[in-house]
Amino acid sequence: MKVDTEVMFECLIHLNMFYYPVFATCESIMTAAKYRSIIDTPNILQDGAVVFTKLAVELVKILLFRRFKEERRRIVTAVVVLLTCVTLAALFYAFYEQDPVLKLETILNSLTVLLASTEVVFGILDILPCCQKKHHY
């Protein structure tokens, strides 16, 4: 079975574009709710910084890919994979270091981990020369 890694990676980025507004809205509201909550959240400023860094990196990743995918495909894919690794690091912070974690946060972050990890896999496969699609002109 042959998989077109370029098309698959682009489909994942487009899926991320549609998922991002939902994720960004929910994460922002949940962070604000934690800040105003009566439950003690000792590292709320650090948690908020990680959340908003993750949101900013995702937005930069989407905009960068949309803007430069035609001119410098492989370089942009490599940068997007690196930015996705930053997102994964922020997600692992949310899973293992953040306290307390809301159930909705866990669900959204789990979906994002699945999306981001497949983006990394197909992004790396898209960059590797062995997986390049041969163009027949």
Backbone hydrogen bonds, N-H to C=O, Kabsch-Sander energy under -0.5 kcal/mol:
donor,donor_aa,acceptor,acceptor_aa,energy
5,T,3,V,-1.2
8,M,4,D,-2.3
9,F,5,T,-2.7
10,E,6,E,-2.1
11,C,7,V,-2.4
12,L,8,M,-2.1
13,I,9,F,-2.0
14,H,10,E,-2.3
15,L,11,C,-2.4
16,N,12,L,-2.2
17,M,13,I,-1.9
18,F,14,H,-1.5
19,Y,15,L,-1.8
20,Y,16,N,-2.3
23,F,19,Y,-2.3
24,A,20,Y,-3.4
25,T,21,P,-2.2
26,C,22,V,-2.5
27,E,23,F,-2.7
28,S,24,A,-2.2
29,I,25,T,-2.4
30,M,26,C,-2.7
31,T,27,E,-2.2
32,A,28,S,-2.2
33,A,29,I,-2.5
34,K,30,M,-2.2
35,Y,31,T,-1.9
36,R,32,A,-1.8
37,S,33,A,-0.7
37,S,34,K,-0.5
44,I,41,T,-1.2
47,D,43,N,-2.8
48,G,44,I,-2.7
49,A,45,L,-2.1
50,V,46,Q,-2.2
51,V,47,D,-2.4
52,F,48,G,-2.7
53,T,49,A,-2.0
54,K,50,V,-2.4
55,L,51,V,-2.3
56,A,52,F,-2.2
57,V,53,T,-2.7
58,E,54,K,-2.2
59,L,55,L,-2.1
60,V,56,A,-2.6
61,K,57,V,-2.5
62,I,58,E,-2.3
63,L,59,L,-2.5
64,L,60,V,-2.8
65,F,61,K,-2.2
66,R,62,I,-2.4
67,R,63,L,-2.2
68,F,64,L,-2.3
69,K,65,F,-1.3
72,R,68,F,-1.9
76,V,72,R,-2.4
77,T,73,R,-2.2
78,A,74,R,-2.1
79,V,75,I,-2.3
80,V,76,V,-2.6
81,V,77,T,-2.2
82,L,78,A,-2.0
83,L,79,V,-2.5
84,T,80,V,-2.2
85,C,81,V,-1.7
86,V,82,L,-1.4
87,T,83,L,-1.9
88,L,84,T,-2.4
89,A,85,C,-2.1
90,A,86,V,-2.1
91,L,87,T,-2.2
92,F,88,L,-2.4
93,Y,89,A,-1.8
94,A,90,A,-2.0
95,F,91,L,-1.9
96,Y,92,F,-2.5
97,E,93,Y,-2.5
98,Q,93,Y,-1.9
106,T,102,L,-2.0
107,I,103,K,-2.2
108,L,104,L,-2.7
109,N,105,E,-2.8
110,S,106,T,-2.0
111,L,107,I,-2.1
112,T,108,L,-2.1
113,V,109,N,-2.4
114,L,110,S,-2.0
115,L,111,L,-2.3
116,A,112,T,-3.2
117,S,113,V,-2.7
118,T,114,L,-1.9
119,E,115,L,-1.9
120,V,116,A,-2.3
121,V,117,S,-2.3
122,F,118,T,-2.6
123,G,119,E,-2.3
124,I,120,V,-2.5
125,L,121,V,-2.3
126,D,122,F,-1.9
127,I,123,G,-1.5
128,L,124,I,-2.2
131,C,128,L,-1.0
132,Q,129,P,-1.2
135,H,133,K,-0.5
136,H,134,K,-0.5
137,Y,135,H,-0.7
